[in-house]
Amino acid sequence: MHKHHSALGLATAPTGTTGAVVAKLRPVQPVTLLRPHAARRAARFFVEKFPGRPMYAVKANPSPELIALLWESGVTHFDVASIAEVRLVAGIVPEATLCFMHPVKAEEAIAEAYHVHGVRTFSLDTEEELAKIVRATNGARDLTLCVRLRVSSDHSKLSLASKFGVDARDAAPVLLAARQVADTLGVCFHVGSQAMTPAAYTQAMELVRAAIVEAGVTVDVVDVGGGFPSVYPGMEPPSLEAYFAAIHEAFESLPVSYSAELWCEPGRALCAEYASLLVRVEKRRGEELYINDGAYGALFDAAHVGWRFPTELVRESGSDAKDMAFSFYGPTCDDLDHMAGPFMLPADIAAGDYIEIGMLGAYGCAMRTGFNGFTAGESVIVEDEPMASLYRTETEPAVPSNVITL
């Protein structure tokens, strides 16, 4: 069941709802709708309930405002994957702990991260990368080194099993070499993006166990990586508490040091609910809607990965028409600028109508380009609820989009 926003009489809403934005701005360009309260809620959830240390995977959304907001909400560690991300976070929250978790790095990037920005945590999956880290840090003895294992992505919607990671059966030499250099030795992995079952983590932890036993090393950190899911049409995962419980149980049974730490790297789960996108329909051709953002903008995943996002009509008069399936074309000249969906919207939708596309805080703004001259419009803070949430409790009152908030 979809709610179809009414924008009538909402232009005076003081801090904004989706309907109010349409009524007041009638935007020609796409508008990013930001929900800081949703990001704060997600951050508090991980900080309070994950049985270890969460660190935000910056690649999911590198917005400076979001990074500062997460820091203020208790996230003190950040997973950075490039020297540009190192510089970005260091410039926004200098007190944050940065962990350079890309297993293949330029030697110059390692050196700048260590000597200029105080980065002490690095990941690797080969002895060659270990030697690079040693050279770039001038043989530093205060390093936390996390050896990345390759694990299955079978339970996830987007695989991360091919590019990085040493096979658990081949990990012993890398673990032993890293142990000789590291002040703190870790093992990390990534089960893939949007893991749909806690079993993804428990199965990966069995590979961690096998690698530790084979190498016979003392491990001080186990980093279960990212993959924590959000809610999308056709992808309704179990509660995050179920993931946390399964991870904690598996961690407690590992042969690691008595003071070993448990880490995770949520990206999508911390920021998906932070933003949505307001677009305008420029043309309808049967079941195809031409909208003013697309594959080269915030809807990269909808086009290239076939991701389905929740959609809602935003119209003053609302709609009583039944929902039907639509696909989208974006604003550029390319046929590739196509989002197959299906996206469910009222059958009477027409040119000039507005659509809110939800759950785009993760990998939406981060993937945007200026191709063909189509760039992002403005961003507006709204206080209504995201279209779906893994965090909002039934006792928390939702702020409806079609009511003036005073």
Order of alpha helices (4+ residues) and beta strands (2+ residues): alpha-beta-alpha-beta-alpha-beta-alpha-beta-alpha-beta-alpha-beta-beta-alpha-beta-beta-alpha-beta-alpha-beta-alpha-beta-beta-alpha-beta-beta-beta-beta-beta
